[in-house]
Amino acid sequence: MARRGPRWYFSFRSPYSWMAYRDLLEHYPDVADGIEWLPFWEPDQPALDELERGNVRLPYVPMSKEKHLYILQDVRRLARARGLEMVWPVDPAPRWEVSHLAYLAAEALGAGREFIAAAYRARWELGEDISDPLTMARIGRDIGVDPGVLKRAHEDPAVRQKGLEALNSLHRDGVFGVPFFIVGFDKFWGVDRLPAFTEHLKARAA
């Protein structure tokens, strides 16, 4: 297997991932341009069935009420410290394939970074439902990508196959949450580990 370079796993679902994204671009733009960006999401049942046929089991654990209440408080505190205005989105029927497979489709068309910026803004600044294919179509129009491609990405067999490959990647890397940063054999989990990741990455390069 070819040696892999430094990388980070992000998710549109996670407010911590959104803040890590903002920190990465604001404070470490050179690092952002030099690492691989990989999506993380909770797959739907057909994807889970396909993964299980390959003996791949992802480490998802349901969130307790106590942890959820803590996250509400913690995220509000961290956003305030960063001067970020955010809203808590309402997800009436979350389907994380819709946004994350749309990202893979946009990335294949050379607009991955533009999609990430638009999806994070839609969810964490505008409170929009990114599980709605119509939201994906609107993002497509905004970033100059065929709206129909993004709207239907979660149903496209070729994009779904890319999604399975991405889920296999996080399985091989032992990723259990986001944001998750990897350089060599060293792993860093959490938005507060971003400075340590960048320092370690630059030390290795030096």
C-alpha positions in Angstrom: 0.0 0.0 0.0 1.3 3.4 -0.9 2.3 5.7 1.9 -0.3 8.3 2.5 0.3 12.0 3.3 -1.1 14.2 6.0 -4.9 14.4 6.0 -7.9 15.5 7.9 -11.4 14.2 8.2 -14.3 16.7 8.3 -18.1 16.4 8.5 -20.8 18.9 7.7 -22.8 17.5 10.6 -20.3 18.5 13.3 -20.0 22.1 14.7 -16.5 21.2 15.9 -15.5 20.3 12.4 -17.0 23.6 11.1 -14.9 25.5 13.7 -11.8 23.5 12.8 -12.4 24.3 9.1 -12.6 28.0 10.0 -9.4 27.8 12.1 -7.5 25.9 9.5 -8.2 28.5 6.7 -7.7 31.5 9.0 -4.6 30.5 10.8 -3.0 27.7 8.7 -3.8 28.3 5.1 -0.5 26.8 3.9 -1.3 23.6 5.9 -4.9 23.5 4.4 -3.4 23.6 0.9 -0.9 20.8 1.7 -3.1 18.1 3.2 -5.8 15.7 2.0 -9.4 16.5 2.8 -11.7 13.5 3.5 -15.4 13.4 4.4 -16.8 11.6 7.4 -20.5 10.8 7.8 -22.9 8.2 9.2 -23.9 6.1 6.2 -27.4 5.0 5.3 -28.5 1.4 5.6 -27.7 0.3 2.1 -24.1 1.6 2.5 -23.9 -0.1 5.9 -25.0 -3.4 4.4 -22.4 -3.0 1.7 -19.7 -2.2 4.2 -20.6 -5.2 6.4 -20.2 -7.5 3.4 -16.6 -6.3 3.3 -16.2 -6.9 7.1 -16.1 -3.1 7.6 -17.7 -1.9 10.8 -17.6 1.8 11.6 -17.3 3.0 15.3 -20.6 5.0 15.6 -22.0 5.4 19.0 -25.4 7.0 19.7 -25.1 10.3 21.6 -26.5 10.4 25.1 -28.8 13.2 26.3 -26.1 14.4 28.7 -23.5 14.7 26.0 -25.9 16.5 23.7 -26.6 19.1 26.3 -22.9 19.5 27.0 -22.2 20.0 23.3 -24.8 22.7 23.1 -23.1 24.6 25.8 -19.5 23.9 24.7 -20.1 24.9 21.1 -21.8 28.2 22.1 -18.7 28.9 24.2 -16.2 28.1 21.5 -18.1 30.0 18.8 -18.3 33.1 21.0 -14.5 32.9 21.6 -13.9 32.9 17.9 -16.4 35.7 17.2 -18.5 33.4 15.1 -22.2 33.9 14.6 -23.9 30.6 14.3 -27.4 29.0 14.4 -28.4 25.5 15.5 -30.0 23.8 12.4 -33.0 21.7 12.7 -32.7 18.3 11.0 -36.2 16.8 10.6 -34.9 13.8 8.7 -31.1 13.8 8.5 -29.6 11.9 5.5 -25.9 12.7 5.6 -25.4 11.0 2.3 -27.1 13.9 0.6 -24.5 16.5 1.5 -21.4 14.4 1.7 -21.9 12.6 -1.6 -22.7 15.9 -3.1 -19.3 17.1 -1.9 -17.6 14.1 -3.6 -19.5 15.0 -6.8 -18.4 18.6 -6.6 -14.8 17.6 -5.8 -14.7 15.5 -9.0 -15.8 18.6 -10.9 -13.0 20.7 -9.3 -15.3 22.6 -6.9 -14.7 20.7 -3.7 -13.5 23.6 -1.6 -16.2 25.9 -2.9 -18.8 23.3 -1.9 -17.4 22.9 1.6 -17.5 26.6 2.2 -21.1 26.8 0.9 -22.3 23.7 2.8 -20.8 24.8 6.1 -22.3 28.3 5.7 -25.7 26.8 4.8 -25.8 24.6 7.9 -24.0 26.6 10.6 -24.6 30.2 9.6 -28.0 30.0 7.8 -29.5 27.0 9.6 -30.6 25.3 6.4 -31.4 21.6 6.0 -28.4 20.1 4.1 -30.2 16.8 4.0 -32.6 18.3 1.5 -31.5 17.7 -2.1 -33.0 21.1 -3.0 -30.4 22.7 -0.8 -27.7 20.9 -2.7 -29.2 22.2 -6.0 -29.1 25.7 -4.6 -25.5 25.3 -3.6 -24.7 24.0 -7.0 -26.1 27.2 -8.6 -24.2 29.4 -6.2 -20.8 27.7 -6.9 -21.3 27.2 -10.6 -21.9 23.5 -10.6 -24.7 21.7 -12.3 -27.5 21.8 -9.7 -28.9 18.5 -10.9 -25.6 16.7 -10.3 -25.5 17.7 -6.7 -29.2 17.2 -6.1 -29.0 13.6 -7.3 -25.5 12.7 -6.1 -26.7 10.5 -3.2 -28.6 8.4 -5.8 -25.8 8.1 -8.4 -24.3 4.6 -8.3 -20.8 5.9 -9.3 -20.8 8.6 -6.6 -22.1 6.1 -4.0 -19.2 3.8 -4.9 -16.8 6.7 -4.2 -18.6 7.2 -0.9 -17.9 3.5 0.0 -14.3 4.1 -0.8 -14.2 7.2 1.5 -15.9 5.2 4.3 -13.3 2.4 3.9 -10.6 5.1 4.2 -11.8 6.3 7.6 -12.2 2.6 8.7 -8.5 1.9 7.8 -7.4 5.1 9.5 -9.3 4.2 12.7 -11.3 7.5 12.6 -14.0 7.7 15.3 -14.9 11.4 15.3 -14.2 14.7 13.7 -12.3 16.8 13.2 -9.6 14.1 12.9 -6.0 14.9 11.7 -3.4 12.4 10.8 0.3 12.8 9.9 2.4 9.6 9.7 1.4 7.4 12.5 0.3 10.3 14.7 -3.4 11.1 15.1 -5.0 14.2 16.6 -8.7 14.3 17.4 -10.7 17.5 18.2 -10.7 21.2 17.2 -8.3 22.0 20.0 -5.7 19.5 18.6 -5.3 21.5 15.3 -2.3 23.6 16.6 -0.5 20.4 17.7 -1.2 18.8 14.4 0.2 21.7 12.4 3.3 21.9 14.7 4.0 18.2 14.3 3.5 18.4 10.5 5.9 21.4 10.2 8.5 19.7 12.5 8.4 16.6 10.2 8.8 18.7 7.1 11.8 20.6 8.7 
